[in-house]
């Protein structure tokens, strides 16, 4: 599952996948690194080793700032994405290393949302969350992505997650649609 998302994002090229991933008629492979970063937002299942900043606020805004996507609206954008992922604003001043694994996962999602990509790629978005928190996150995330016209592709091995986070579910088994 993760390999499929990585291929779609253009960050890896598994030997057994053929074809092209097109976004608005343009191959993801044709995008340069900056265009890819601006167009795609990917939430990885594992967050270990992916932190680039020591403070939560800095980590969330890192990509959005580098792409020039927030400007004078940083506070507004932070409040918005923190609400979507269900994290308290008080966490913004904390060190990223003091967060629990579930808080770190939600922070990573907030970071991906902060630059408002055109395509959101989610690998097990409800990992580490209770069913109640996962349901609430799915509802808030759907409202956010619909409001900002962000297409979303979620991969998961759990049917309950697929139903939570999707308008449409496609099941694959042994690389074939079922």
Legacy VTK file of the C-alpha trace (Angstrom):
# vtk DataFile Version 3.0
C-alpha trace
ASCII
DATASET POLYDATA
POINTS 178 float
0.000 0.000 0.000
2.710 2.447 0.967
4.625 1.629 -2.213
1.577 2.542 -4.288
1.334 5.966 -2.635
5.069 6.542 -3.031
4.771 5.689 -6.728
1.807 8.039 -7.175
3.776 10.777 -5.409
6.675 10.137 -7.757
9.132 9.464 -4.940
9.781 5.831 -5.827
9.472 3.637 -8.882
8.722 0.027 -7.930
9.688 -2.446 -10.615
6.267 -4.116 -10.838
4.103 -1.021 -11.385
3.551 0.123 -14.942
1.811 3.199 -16.244
1.693 6.830 -15.285
0.039 8.876 -12.590
-1.672 11.918 -14.117
-2.952 14.876 -12.177
-5.061 17.237 -14.314
-3.533 15.584 -17.376
0.072 16.124 -16.264
2.306 13.210 -15.298
3.549 13.498 -11.720
6.937 12.381 -13.074
7.056 15.573 -15.184
6.805 17.804 -12.102
10.008 19.247 -10.668
10.610 18.936 -6.919
9.052 22.300 -6.059
5.966 21.641 -8.207
5.613 18.182 -6.669
5.870 19.604 -3.138
3.246 22.248 -3.952
0.867 19.834 -5.676
1.060 16.764 -3.451
0.771 16.313 0.275
1.700 12.913 1.663
1.066 11.594 5.151
3.348 8.635 5.787
2.257 5.866 8.113
5.488 6.065 10.115
6.650 9.446 11.415
9.925 8.351 13.005
12.891 10.169 11.505
10.698 12.595 9.538
10.748 15.555 11.924
12.645 18.556 10.572
11.915 21.121 13.293
12.117 21.072 17.049
8.907 23.054 17.684
5.407 21.997 16.650
4.523 25.364 15.059
7.720 25.352 12.971
7.154 21.760 11.827
3.581 22.418 10.736
4.438 25.543 8.742
7.757 24.414 7.265
6.517 23.341 3.811
3.839 26.045 3.586
6.443 28.735 4.341
8.970 27.335 1.880
6.297 27.387 -0.844
5.119 30.887 0.079
1.635 29.628 0.880
0.880 31.387 4.169
2.372 34.893 4.263
0.582 37.051 6.818
-2.056 34.361 7.442
0.147 31.969 9.461
-1.885 32.241 12.660
-5.162 31.692 10.820
-3.755 28.706 8.904
-2.317 27.163 12.080
-5.629 27.478 13.911
-7.468 25.961 10.963
-5.268 22.880 10.541
-4.952 22.307 14.292
-8.764 22.252 14.512
-8.999 19.816 11.573
-6.590 17.332 13.166
-8.022 17.806 16.653
-4.929 19.179 18.392
-5.069 21.895 21.046
-3.451 25.214 20.056
-1.350 25.034 23.245
0.704 22.282 21.572
2.117 24.771 19.036
4.752 26.015 21.489
5.870 22.534 22.538
8.864 20.592 21.381
8.033 18.022 18.706
9.956 15.453 20.739
7.542 15.745 23.694
4.490 14.712 21.683
2.862 11.318 22.036
2.924 9.101 18.928
-0.723 9.956 18.123
-0.077 13.695 18.590
2.986 13.412 16.317
0.854 11.660 13.675
-1.792 14.418 13.848
0.942 17.084 13.708
2.298 15.459 10.531
-1.185 15.593 9.000
-1.522 19.262 10.010
1.804 19.942 8.300
0.581 18.304 5.091
-2.693 20.251 5.192
-1.055 23.610 5.937
0.193 24.129 2.382
-3.135 23.052 0.820
-1.936 20.564 -1.790
-4.149 19.671 -4.751
-3.800 15.954 -3.994
-3.621 14.564 -0.482
-2.090 11.079 -0.140
-2.867 9.421 3.193
-1.237 6.228 4.435
-3.290 4.863 7.349
-4.551 8.289 8.505
-6.247 6.880 11.586
-3.152 5.032 12.803
-2.706 5.387 16.554
-6.123 6.989 17.049
-9.052 5.649 19.014
-12.195 4.899 16.996
-13.876 7.997 18.423
-10.945 10.298 17.484
-10.627 8.650 14.050
-14.327 9.206 13.303
-14.111 12.852 14.346
-10.924 13.373 12.316
-12.499 11.814 9.218
-15.511 14.144 9.437
-13.386 17.274 9.911
-10.942 16.212 7.181
-13.742 15.610 4.671
-15.179 19.072 5.350
-11.713 20.627 4.952
-10.805 18.823 1.720
-14.223 19.500 0.160
-14.064 23.175 1.157
-10.565 23.602 -0.338
-11.156 21.280 -3.348
-8.377 18.885 -2.338
-8.563 15.428 -3.900
-7.682 12.685 -1.420
-6.377 9.181 -1.856
-6.231 7.017 1.258
-4.612 3.607 1.530
-5.401 1.312 4.395
-5.640 -2.346 5.218
-8.709 -1.751 7.388
-12.192 -1.548 5.879
-13.463 0.645 8.735
-10.799 3.244 7.908
-11.604 3.083 4.213
-15.273 3.778 4.887
-14.425 6.588 7.331
-12.114 8.526 5.038
-13.587 7.975 1.592
-16.471 8.989 -0.614
-15.645 5.977 -2.781
-13.843 2.742 -1.815
-11.792 0.621 -4.198
-10.515 -2.699 -2.833
-7.373 -4.316 -4.161
-6.291 -7.853 -3.517
-3.005 -9.164 -4.879
-2.717 -5.960 -6.968
-6.107 -6.517 -8.646
-9.395 -4.735 -8.117
-12.057 -6.820 -6.357
LINES 1 179
178 0 1 2 3 4 5 6 7 8 9 10 11 12 13 14 15 16 17 18 19 20 21 22 23 24 25 26 27 28 29 30 31 32 33 34 35 36 37 38 39 40 41 42 43 44 45 46 47 48 49 50 51 52 53 54 55 56 57 58 59 60 61 62 63 64 65 66 67 68 69 70 71 72 73 74 75 76 77 78 79 80 81 82 83 84 85 86 87 88 89 90 91 92 93 94 95 96 97 98 99 100 101 102 103 104 105 106 107 108 109 110 111 112 113 114 115 116 117 118 119 120 121 122 123 124 125 126 127 128 129 130 131 132 133 134 135 136 137 138 139 140 141 142 143 144 145 146 147 148 149 150 151 152 153 154 155 156 157 158 159 160 161 162 163 164 165 166 167 168 169 170 171 172 173 174 175 176 177
